[in-house]
Amino acid sequence: MTRTSTADGGAVGAGGTGKRTRSARLDPICAEPVAVDLARAAISEVEPEHVGEYRGAVAEADRVVTHLFDCLLPGYRGWRWAVTVARAPRSRKVTINETVLLPGPDALVAPEWVPWDERLKPGDLGVGDLLPTPADDERLVPGYVLSDDPAVEEGAWELGLGRARVMSRQGRIEAAQRWYESDHGPEAPIAASAPRSARCGSCGFWLPVAGWLRQAFGVCGNLYAPDDGRVVSVDHGCGAHSEVLLTKEAAVEELPTVYDDTEVEMVSVSRAHGSVEDTDAAEPYGHG
């Protein structure tokens, strides 16, 4: 019988949803100490070292009671041994119905299971991995379906080989939104710090994509740009823009040093003591 834990750590039968039509009365015979010892002995036969303290009894139905014991198994923190005992009508003999391990209110349990296709995130696909695409994937439509984008129709049967499915309008809209909000859109830090005129749409390295997406997206073909080989938005930008040129300052011409010796300036010079009279005029001395 499958069992689940109740809010108070008790147990509910297989057909239960956690709700009872009426409250079961705790049977005094099934809840007496003798029945508790019987329940403990049932667990101790298999796990004698992993049965902890007694945690009480839960009435399951008339003359049916579940006794709870702490589980001491490594890795089962907060779990409880649940031993269900029962007795026949007008009988005082209690027998073991079943034993099971149930999580208590503070038990360490595994997270709720989520299907793999809901857990998958962008970038999870690794080398050698296979990612099957659902047959009803809304991002794809059969290749023969008339598209609102002529470029899609032209590429649907390229080289005569044909593609079974092509991207739907919804798929293209989702891709465009994802690209625009990524690190290759206008809000990227590198685009915000680039000059206002350095937008990808005016760059010589801009390679527009096909179809109506070319109005907003292209591929960067600049070897030295961080987005080389990636899809970028038309208003993305960086410092490697083809028209971002360095302004050269005009060189200052150096003039040669010129000495003018066409004029002579008369200056007074002193002589040795006693060589001339104080009243004598000073001899001219050329100083260029």
ZADO-1210 file (C-alpha; in nm, 4 decimals, padded with zeros to 6 digits):
<atoms>
<atom x="00.0000" y="00.0000" z="00.0000" code="MET" pos="1"/>
<atom x="00.1408" y="00.3384" z="-00.1016" code="THR" pos="2"/>
<atom x="00.1524" y="00.5927" z="00.1761" code="ARG" pos="3"/>
<atom x="00.2166" y="00.9645" z="00.2022" code="THR" pos="4"/>
<atom x="00.3042" y="01.1899" z="00.4877" code="SER" pos="5"/>
<atom x="00.0502" y="01.4187" z="00.6503" code="THR" pos="6"/>
<atom x="00.1260" y="01.7707" z="00.7678" code="ALA" pos="7"/>
<atom x="00.1951" y="01.6555" z="01.1201" code="ASP" pos="8"/>
<atom x="00.4225" y="01.3733" z="01.0120" code="GLY" pos="9"/>
<atom x="00.1462" y="01.1122" z="01.0152" code="GLY" pos="10"/>
<atom x="00.0463" y="00.8775" z="00.7351" code="ALA" pos="11"/>
<atom x="-00.2511" y="00.8406" z="00.5044" code="VAL" pos="12"/>
<atom x="-00.3663" y="00.5280" z="00.3212" code="GLY" pos="13"/>
<atom x="-00.3176" y="00.4625" z="-00.0517" code="ALA" pos="14"/>
<atom x="-00.6508" y="00.5883" z="-00.1646" code="GLY" pos="15"/>
<atom x="-00.6165" y="00.9034" z="00.0406" code="GLY" pos="16"/>
<atom x="-00.5520" y="01.2552" z="-00.0705" code="THR" pos="17"/>
<atom x="-00.4625" y="01.3764" z="00.2762" code="GLY" pos="18"/>
<atom x="-00.8317" y="01.4333" z="00.3605" code="LYS" pos="19"/>
<atom x="-01.0674" y="01.2133" z="00.5603" code="ARG" pos="20"/>
<atom x="-01.4450" y="01.2178" z="00.5490" code="THR" pos="21"/>
<atom x="-01.4497" y="01.1795" z="00.9266" code="ARG" pos="22"/>
<atom x="-01.1873" y="01.1833" z="01.1981" code="SER" pos="23"/>
<atom x="-01.0690" y="00.8380" z="01.2916" code="ALA" pos="24"/>
<atom x="-01.0756" y="00.7655" z="01.6643" code="ARG" pos="25"/>
<atom x="-00.7469" y="00.6549" z="01.8150" code="LEU" pos="26"/>
<atom x="-00.7995" y="00.2959" z="01.9180" code="ASP" pos="27"/>
<atom x="-00.6840" y="00.2599" z="02.2829" code="PRO" pos="28"/>
<atom x="-00.5732" y="-00.1027" z="02.2400" code="ILE" pos="29"/>
<atom x="-00.3695" y="-00.0340" z="01.9270" code="CYS" pos="30"/>
<atom x="-00.2170" y="00.2709" z="02.0987" code="ALA" pos="31"/>
<atom x="-00.1215" y="00.1134" z="02.4318" code="GLU" pos="32"/>
<atom x="00.2487" y="00.0632" z="02.5271" code="PRO" pos="33"/>
<atom x="00.2347" y="-00.3050" z="02.4351" code="VAL" pos="34"/>
<atom x="00.1435" y="-00.2104" z="02.0782" code="ALA" pos="35"/>
<atom x="00.4263" y="00.0485" z="02.0728" code="VAL" pos="36"/>
<atom x="00.6769" y="-00.2170" z="02.1781" code="ASP" pos="37"/>
<atom x="00.5412" y="-00.4485" z="01.9098" code="LEU" pos="38"/>
<atom x="00.5852" y="-00.1791" z="01.6464" code="ALA" pos="39"/>
<atom x="00.9422" y="-00.1020" z="01.7576" code="ARG" pos="40"/>
<atom x="01.0313" y="-00.4701" z="01.7532" code="ALA" pos="41"/>
<atom x="00.9075" y="-00.4958" z="01.3925" code="ALA" pos="42"/>
<atom x="01.1597" y="-00.2304" z="01.2838" code="ILE" pos="43"/>
<atom x="01.4387" y="-00.3502" z="01.5094" code="SER" pos="44"/>
<atom x="01.4377" y="-00.6887" z="01.3417" code="GLU" pos="45"/>
<atom x="01.5722" y="-00.5227" z="01.0244" code="VAL" pos="46"/>
<atom x="01.7325" y="-00.1970" z="01.1460" code="GLU" pos="47"/>
<atom x="01.8195" y="-00.2481" z="01.5142" code="PRO" pos="48"/>
<atom x="02.0703" y="00.0414" z="01.5227" code="GLU" pos="49"/>
<atom x="01.8646" y="00.2909" z="01.3267" code="HIS" pos="50"/>
<atom x="01.5456" y="00.3194" z="01.5319" code="VAL" pos="51"/>
<atom x="01.5259" y="00.6369" z="01.7380" code="GLY" pos="52"/>
<atom x="01.2799" y="00.7983" z="01.9760" code="GLU" pos="53"/>
<atom x="00.9083" y="00.7323" z="01.9667" code="TYR" pos="54"/>
<atom x="00.7181" y="01.0232" z="01.8071" code="ARG" pos="55"/>
<atom x="00.3566" y="00.9331" z="01.8733" code="GLY" pos="56"/>
<atom x="00.0641" y="00.7582" z="01.7098" code="ALA" pos="57"/>
<atom x="-00.1751" y="00.8525" z="01.4303" code="VAL" pos="58"/>
<atom x="-00.5239" y="00.7053" z="01.3908" code="ALA" pos="59"/>
<atom x="-00.5682" y="00.5764" z="01.0359" code="GLU" pos="60"/>
<atom x="-00.9108" y="00.4135" z="01.0675" code="ALA" pos="61"/>
<atom x="-01.1155" y="00.2191" z="01.3181" code="ASP" pos="62"/>
<atom x="-00.8790" y="-00.0152" z="01.5033" code="ARG" pos="63"/>
<atom x="-00.5861" y="00.0912" z="01.2779" code="VAL" pos="64"/>
<atom x="-00.3014" y="00.3010" z="01.4236" code="VAL" pos="65"/>
<atom x="00.0385" y="00.4051" z="01.2875" code="THR" pos="66"/>
<atom x="00.3285" y="00.4437" z="01.5317" code="HIS" pos="67"/>
<atom x="00.6169" y="00.6776" z="01.4384" code="LEU" pos="68"/>
<atom x="00.9842" y="00.6426" z="01.5336" code="PHE" pos="69"/>
<atom x="01.2835" y="00.8587" z="01.4413" code="ASP" pos="70"/>
<atom x="01.4983" y="00.7140" z="01.1645" code="CYS" pos="71"/>
<atom x="01.8728" y="00.7192" z="01.2364" code="LEU" pos="72"/>
<atom x="01.9849" y="00.6005" z="00.8928" code="LEU" pos="73"/>
<atom x="02.2636" y="00.8203" z="00.7474" code="PRO" pos="74"/>
<atom x="02.1248" y="01.0561" z="00.4859" code="GLY" pos="75"/>
<atom x="01.7661" y="01.0341" z="00.6126" code="TYR" pos="76"/>
<atom x="01.7531" y="01.3352" z="00.8395" code="ARG" pos="77"/>
<atom x="01.3994" y="01.4059" z="00.9591" code="GLY" pos="78"/>
<atom x="01.2568" y="01.0780" z="00.8280" code="TRP" pos="79"/>
<atom x="01.0485" y="00.8448" z="01.0426" code="ARG" pos="80"/>
<atom x="00.9747" y="00.4783" z="01.0624" code="TRP" pos="81"/>
<atom x="00.5987" y="00.4322" z="01.0328" code="ALA" pos="82"/>
<atom x="00.4619" y="00.1015" z="01.1657" code="VAL" pos="83"/>
<atom x="00.0901" y="00.0417" z="01.1195" code="THR" pos="84"/>
<atom x="-00.0818" y="-00.1998" z="01.3590" code="VAL" pos="85"/>
<atom x="-00.4400" y="-00.3244" z="01.3558" code="ALA" pos="86"/>
<atom x="-00.6775" y="-00.5578" z="01.5374" code="ARG" pos="87"/>
<atom x="-00.9920" y="-00.7424" z="01.4422" code="ALA" pos="88"/>
<atom x="-01.3302" y="-00.6387" z="01.5846" code="PRO" pos="89"/>
<atom x="-01.3861" y="-00.7545" z="01.9452" code="ARG" pos="90"/>
<atom x="-01.0256" y="-00.8787" z="01.9571" code="SER" pos="91"/>
<atom x="-00.7544" y="-00.7493" z="02.1855" code="ARG" pos="92"/>
<atom x="-00.4723" y="-00.9009" z="01.9810" code="LYS" pos="93"/>
<atom x="-00.2735" y="-00.6390" z="01.7895" code="VAL" pos="94"/>
<atom x="-00.0858" y="-00.7424" z="01.4740" code="THR" pos="95"/>
<atom x="00.1587" y="-00.5684" z="01.2401" code="ILE" pos="96"/>
<atom x="-00.0044" y="-00.4441" z="00.9215" code="ASN" pos="97"/>
<atom x="00.2940" y="-00.2815" z="00.7434" code="GLU" pos="98"/>
<atom x="00.6132" y="-00.0836" z="00.7958" code="THR" pos="99"/>
<atom x="00.7337" y="00.2014" z="00.5818" code="VAL" pos="100"/>
<atom x="00.9815" y="00.4899" z="00.5908" code="LEU" pos="101"/>
<atom x="00.8145" y="00.8313" z="00.5580" code="LEU" pos="102"/>
<atom x="00.9476" y="01.1901" z="00.5556" code="PRO" pos="103"/>
<atom x="00.8658" y="01.4017" z="00.8569" code="GLY" pos="104"/>
<atom x="00.7815" y="01.7732" z="00.8482" code="PRO" pos="105"/>
<atom x="01.1528" y="01.8694" z="00.8533" code="ASP" pos="106"/>
<atom x="01.2812" y="01.5809" z="00.6433" code="ALA" pos="107"/>
<atom x="01.5514" y="01.6183" z="00.3836" code="LEU" pos="108"/>
<atom x="01.3763" y="01.5212" z="00.0600" code="VAL" pos="109"/>
<atom x="01.4608" y="01.5422" z="-00.3081" code="ALA" pos="110"/>
<atom x="01.3226" y="01.8413" z="-00.5008" code="PRO" pos="111"/>
<atom x="01.0092" y="01.7966" z="-00.7057" code="GLU" pos="112"/>
<atom x="01.0827" y="01.6176" z="-01.0303" code="TRP" pos="113"/>
<atom x="01.0762" y="01.8345" z="-01.3417" code="VAL" pos="114"/>
<atom x="01.0814" y="01.6880" z="-01.6961" code="PRO" pos="115"/>
<atom x="01.4130" y="01.7270" z="-01.8754" code="TRP" pos="116"/>
<atom x="01.2703" y="01.9502" z="-02.1495" code="ASP" pos="117"/>
<atom x="01.1549" y="02.1965" z="-01.8803" code="GLU" pos="118"/>
<atom x="01.4900" y="02.1881" z="-01.6991" code="ARG" pos="119"/>
<atom x="01.6939" y="02.2539" z="-02.0140" code="LEU" pos="120"/>
<atom x="01.8557" y="02.5962" z="-02.0341" code="LYS" pos="121"/>
<atom x="02.0443" y="02.7756" z="-02.3130" code="PRO" pos="122"/>
<atom x="02.4038" y="02.6588" z="-02.3231" code="GLY" pos="123"/>
<atom x="02.3397" y="02.3181" z="-02.1632" code="ASP" pos="124"/>
<atom x="02.4095" y="02.1286" z="-02.4853" code="LEU" pos="125"/>
<atom x="02.7631" y="01.9903" z="-02.4790" code="GLY" pos="126"/>
<atom x="02.9943" y="01.8072" z="-02.7149" code="VAL" pos="127"/>
<atom x="02.8375" y="01.4787" z="-02.8248" code="GLY" pos="128"/>
<atom x="02.4945" y="01.5608" z="-02.6757" code="ASP" pos="129"/>
<atom x="02.1770" y="01.5090" z="-02.8782" code="LEU" pos="130"/>
<atom x="01.8767" y="01.7370" z="-02.8329" code="LEU" pos="131"/>
<atom x="01.5644" y="01.6035" z="-03.0094" code="PRO" pos="132"/>
<atom x="01.3195" y="01.8666" z="-03.1290" code="THR" pos="133"/>
<atom x="00.9515" y="01.7938" z="-03.0575" code="PRO" pos="134"/>
<atom x="00.7328" y="01.7303" z="-03.3588" code="ALA" pos="135"/>
<atom x="00.4928" y="02.0032" z="-03.2427" code="ASP" pos="136"/>
<atom x="00.7613" y="02.2634" z="-03.1699" code="ASP" pos="137"/>
<atom x="00.5908" y="02.5985" z="-03.2282" code="GLU" pos="138"/>
<atom x="00.9197" y="02.7503" z="-03.3413" code="ARG" pos="139"/>
<atom x="00.9136" y="02.5379" z="-03.6582" code="LEU" pos="140"/>
<atom x="00.6736" y="02.4845" z="-03.9463" code="VAL" pos="141"/>
<atom x="00.6888" y="02.2437" z="-04.2434" code="PRO" pos="142"/>
<atom x="00.9103" y="02.3673" z="-04.5245" code="GLY" pos="143"/>
<atom x="00.6208" y="02.3710" z="-04.7735" code="TYR" pos="144"/>
<atom x="00.4119" y="02.6127" z="-04.5638" code="VAL" pos="145"/>
<atom x="00.3841" y="02.9578" z="-04.7203" code="LEU" pos="146"/>
<atom x="00.5875" y="03.2007" z="-04.5123" code="SER" pos="147"/>
<atom x="00.5508" y="03.5725" z="-04.4581" code="ASP" pos="148"/>
<atom x="00.9237" y="03.6085" z="-04.5259" code="ASP" pos="149"/>
<atom x="01.0419" y="03.5513" z="-04.8866" code="PRO" pos="150"/>
<atom x="01.3932" y="03.4707" z="-04.7658" code="ALA" pos="151"/>
<atom x="01.2555" y="03.1748" z="-04.5712" code="VAL" pos="152"/>
<atom x="01.0773" y="03.0424" z="-04.8777" code="GLU" pos="153"/>
<atom x="01.3913" y="03.0779" z="-05.0903" code="GLU" pos="154"/>
<atom x="01.5971" y="02.8843" z="-04.8363" code="GLY" pos="155"/>
<atom x="01.3398" y="02.6131" z="-04.7763" code="ALA" pos="156"/>
<atom x="01.4450" y="02.4190" z="-05.0880" code="TRP" pos="157"/>
<atom x="01.7998" y="02.5404" z="-05.1394" code="GLU" pos="158"/>
<atom x="02.0189" y="02.3206" z="-05.3621" code="LEU" pos="159"/>
<atom x="01.7167" y="02.1022" z="-05.4290" code="GLY" pos="160"/>
<atom x="01.7775" y="01.9097" z="-05.1098" code="LEU" pos="161"/>
<atom x="01.5056" y="02.0748" z="-04.9108" code="GLY" pos="162"/>
<atom x="01.4512" y="02.1222" z="-04.5387" code="ARG" pos="163"/>
<atom x="01.1680" y="01.9408" z="-04.3708" code="ALA" pos="164"/>
<atom x="01.0959" y="02.2350" z="-04.1404" code="ARG" pos="165"/>
<atom x="01.1856" y="02.6022" z="-04.1234" code="VAL" pos="166"/>
<atom x="01.1471" y="02.8633" z="-03.8497" code="MET" pos="167"/>
<atom x="00.7951" y="02.9873" z="-03.7948" code="SER" pos="168"/>
<atom x="00.7050" y="03.3506" z="-03.7439" code="ARG" pos="169"/>
<atom x="00.6765" y="03.2852" z="-03.3701" code="GLN" pos="170"/>
<atom x="01.0194" y="03.1220" z="-03.3683" code="GLY" pos="171"/>
<atom x="01.1788" y="03.4183" z="-03.5455" code="ARG" pos="172"/>
<atom x="01.0149" y="03.6677" z="-03.3111" code="ILE" pos="173"/>
<atom x="01.1420" y="03.4791" z="-03.0075" code="GLU" pos="174"/>
<atom x="01.4934" y="03.4608" z="-03.1531" code="ALA" pos="175"/>
<atom x="01.4943" y="03.8318" z="-03.2341" code="ALA" pos="176"/>
<atom x="01.3802" y="03.9229" z="-02.8830" code="GLN" pos="177"/>
<atom x="01.6432" y="03.6958" z="-02.7276" code="ARG" pos="178"/>
<atom x="01.9248" y="03.8398" z="-02.9404" code="TRP" pos="179"/>
<atom x="01.8184" y="04.1983" z="-02.8818" code="TYR" pos="180"/>
<atom x="01.8179" y="04.1556" z="-02.5043" code="GLU" pos="181"/>
<atom x="02.1514" y="03.9707" z="-02.4978" code="SER" pos="182"/>
<atom x="02.5059" y="04.1043" z="-02.4605" code="ASP" pos="183"/>
<atom x="02.5040" y="04.1696" z="-02.8358" code="HIS" pos="184"/>
<atom x="02.2210" y="04.4225" z="-02.8215" code="GLY" pos="185"/>
<atom x="02.2133" y="04.7996" z="-02.7589" code="PRO" pos="186"/>
<atom x="02.2180" y="04.7691" z="-02.3787" code="GLU" pos="187"/>
<atom x="02.5470" y="04.5776" z="-02.3647" code="ALA" pos="188"/>
<atom x="02.8194" y="04.7550" z="-02.1600" code="PRO" pos="189"/>
<atom x="03.0547" y="04.7675" z="-02.4585" code="ILE" pos="190"/>
<atom x="02.7849" y="04.9338" z="-02.6705" code="ALA" pos="191"/>
<atom x="02.7010" y="05.1854" z="-02.3990" code="ALA" pos="192"/>
<atom x="03.0659" y="05.2917" z="-02.3665" code="SER" pos="193"/>
<atom x="03.1280" y="05.3177" z="-02.7428" code="ALA" pos="194"/>
<atom x="03.0908" y="05.6510" z="-02.9287" code="PRO" pos="195"/>
<atom x="02.7344" y="05.7370" z="-03.0234" code="ARG" pos="196"/>
<atom x="02.8211" y="05.7194" z="-03.3926" code="SER" pos="197"/>
<atom x="02.9855" y="05.3762" z="-03.3602" code="ALA" pos="198"/>
<atom x="02.6726" y="05.1672" z="-03.4279" code="ARG" pos="199"/>
<atom x="02.6899" y="04.8354" z="-03.6109" code="CYS" pos="200"/>
<atom x="02.4390" y="04.9389" z="-03.8776" code="GLY" pos="201"/>
<atom x="02.6834" y="05.1954" z="-04.0171" code="SER" pos="202"/>
<atom x="02.9960" y="04.9794" z="-03.9820" code="CYS" pos="203"/>
<atom x="03.1788" y="04.8442" z="-04.2846" code="GLY" pos="204"/>
<atom x="03.2204" y="04.5082" z="-04.1105" code="PHE" pos="205"/>
<atom x="02.8420" y="04.4681" z="-04.0747" code="TRP" pos="206"/>
<atom x="02.7023" y="04.1640" z="-04.2617" code="LEU" pos="207"/>
<atom x="02.3184" y="04.1800" z="-04.2643" code="PRO" pos="208"/>
<atom x="02.1278" y="03.8547" z="-04.2183" code="VAL" pos="209"/>
<atom x="01.8678" y="03.7369" z="-04.4693" code="ALA" pos="210"/>
<atom x="01.4969" y="03.8089" z="-04.4626" code="GLY" pos="211"/>
<atom x="01.3135" y="04.0672" z="-04.2602" code="TRP" pos="212"/>
<atom x="01.5538" y="04.0113" z="-03.9703" code="LEU" pos="213"/>
<atom x="01.8142" y="04.2044" z="-04.1725" code="ARG" pos="214"/>
<atom x="01.6355" y="04.5226" z="-04.0637" code="GLN" pos="215"/>
<atom x="01.7569" y="04.4691" z="-03.7094" code="ALA" pos="216"/>
<atom x="02.0392" y="04.2127" z="-03.7098" code="PHE" pos="217"/>
<atom x="02.3611" y="04.1228" z="-03.8812" code="GLY" pos="218"/>
<atom x="02.6856" y="03.9365" z="-03.8216" code="VAL" pos="219"/>
<atom x="03.0044" y="04.1126" z="-03.7135" code="CYS" pos="220"/>
<atom x="03.2949" y="04.0409" z="-03.9468" code="GLY" pos="221"/>
<atom x="03.5674" y="04.2398" z="-03.7717" code="ASN" pos="222"/>
<atom x="03.8526" y="04.0149" z="-03.6630" code="LEU" pos="223"/>
<atom x="03.9460" y="04.2483" z="-03.3786" code="TYR" pos="224"/>
<atom x="03.5957" y="04.3125" z="-03.2453" code="ALA" pos="225"/>
<atom x="03.4744" y="04.1107" z="-02.9429" code="PRO" pos="226"/>
<atom x="03.1554" y="04.0185" z="-03.1363" code="ASP" pos="227"/>
<atom x="03.3376" y="03.8770" z="-03.4400" code="ASP" pos="228"/>
<atom x="03.1263" y="03.5993" z="-03.5925" code="GLY" pos="229"/>
<atom x="02.8238" y="03.6734" z="-03.3731" code="ARG" pos="230"/>
<atom x="02.4784" y="03.8108" z="-03.4468" code="VAL" pos="231"/>
<atom x="02.4536" y="04.1709" z="-03.3264" code="VAL" pos="232"/>
<atom x="02.1726" y="04.4227" z="-03.3381" code="SER" pos="233"/>
<atom x="02.1832" y="04.7181" z="-03.5734" code="VAL" pos="234"/>
<atom x="02.2144" y="04.9583" z="-03.2773" code="ASP" pos="235"/>
<atom x="02.4861" y="04.7581" z="-03.1035" code="HIS" pos="236"/>
<atom x="02.8329" y="04.9089" z="-03.1174" code="GLY" pos="237"/>
<atom x="03.1934" y="04.8985" z="-03.0079" code="CYS" pos="238"/>
<atom x="03.5215" y="05.0840" z="-03.0420" code="GLY" pos="239"/>
<atom x="03.6250" y="04.8718" z="-03.3435" code="ALA" pos="240"/>
<atom x="03.3751" y="05.0487" z="-03.5739" code="HIS" pos="241"/>
<atom x="03.5140" y="05.0908" z="-03.9240" code="SER" pos="242"/>
<atom x="03.4580" y="05.4670" z="-03.9235" code="GLU" pos="243"/>
<atom x="03.5999" y="05.5408" z="-03.5809" code="VAL" pos="244"/>
<atom x="03.9252" y="05.7076" z="-03.6882" code="LEU" pos="245"/>
<atom x="04.1943" y="05.8646" z="-03.4779" code="LEU" pos="246"/>
<atom x="04.2331" y="06.2414" z="-03.5310" code="THR" pos="247"/>
<atom x="04.5941" y="06.3284" z="-03.6131" code="LYS" pos="248"/>
<atom x="04.7192" y="06.6523" z="-03.4646" code="GLU" pos="249"/>
<atom x="04.9188" y="06.8800" z="-03.6937" code="ALA" pos="250"/>
<atom x="05.2916" y="06.8498" z="-03.6315" code="ALA" pos="251"/>
<atom x="05.4626" y="07.1629" z="-03.4974" code="VAL" pos="252"/>
<atom x="05.7439" y="07.2719" z="-03.7295" code="GLU" pos="253"/>
<atom x="06.0695" y="07.3271" z="-03.5459" code="GLU" pos="254"/>
<atom x="06.2542" y="07.6490" z="-03.6456" code="LEU" pos="255"/>
<atom x="06.6376" y="07.6530" z="-03.6637" code="PRO" pos="256"/>
<atom x="06.8339" y="07.8683" z="-03.4160" code="THR" pos="257"/>
<atom x="06.9530" y="08.1959" z="-03.5821" code="VAL" pos="258"/>
<atom x="07.2222" y="08.4319" z="-03.4465" code="TYR" pos="259"/>
<atom x="07.2187" y="08.7977" z="-03.5591" code="ASP" pos="260"/>
<atom x="07.5752" y="08.9380" z="-03.5594" code="ASP" pos="261"/>
<atom x="07.5121" y="09.2451" z="-03.7759" code="THR" pos="262"/>
<atom x="07.4896" y="09.4793" z="-03.4830" code="GLU" pos="263"/>
<atom x="07.7494" y="09.5598" z="-03.2133" code="VAL" pos="264"/>
<atom x="07.6513" y="09.6810" z="-02.8720" code="GLU" pos="265"/>
<atom x="07.8866" y="09.9122" z="-02.6765" code="MET" pos="266"/>
<atom x="07.9406" y="09.8032" z="-02.3179" code="VAL" pos="267"/>
<atom x="08.1787" y="09.9150" z="-02.0416" code="SER" pos="268"/>
<atom x="08.4394" y="09.6768" z="-01.9101" code="VAL" pos="269"/>
<atom x="08.6732" y="09.7129" z="-01.6116" code="SER" pos="270"/>
<atom x="09.0508" y="09.7182" z="-01.6376" code="ARG" pos="271"/>
<atom x="09.3231" y="09.6125" z="-01.3996" code="ALA" pos="272"/>
<atom x="09.3903" y="09.8541" z="-01.1136" code="HIS" pos="273"/>
<atom x="09.6075" y="10.1426" z="-01.2265" code="GLY" pos="274"/>
<atom x="09.5983" y="10.0614" z="-01.5992" code="SER" pos="275"/>
<atom x="09.3741" y="10.3536" z="-01.6883" code="VAL" pos="276"/>
<atom x="09.2728" y="10.6783" z="-01.5308" code="GLU" pos="277"/>
<atom x="08.9391" y="10.7011" z="-01.3712" code="ASP" pos="278"/>
<atom x="08.8548" y="10.9775" z="-01.6165" code="THR" pos="279"/>
<atom x="08.9550" y="10.7778" z="-01.9232" code="ASP" pos="280"/>
<atom x="08.6800" y="10.6611" z="-02.1422" code="ALA" pos="281"/>
<atom x="08.6259" y="10.2909" z="-02.1680" code="ALA" pos="282"/>
<atom x="08.7438" y="10.1212" z="-02.4830" code="GLU" pos="283"/>
<atom x="08.4765" y="09.9809" z="-02.7043" code="PRO" pos="284"/>
<atom x="08.4221" y="09.6057" z="-02.6743" code="TYR" pos="285"/>
<atom x="08.2252" y="09.4136" z="-02.9197" code="GLY" pos="286"/>
<atom x="07.9475" y="09.1917" z="-02.7829" code="HIS" pos="287"/>
<atom x="07.7398" y="09.0095" z="-03.0282" code="GLY" pos="288"/>
</atoms>
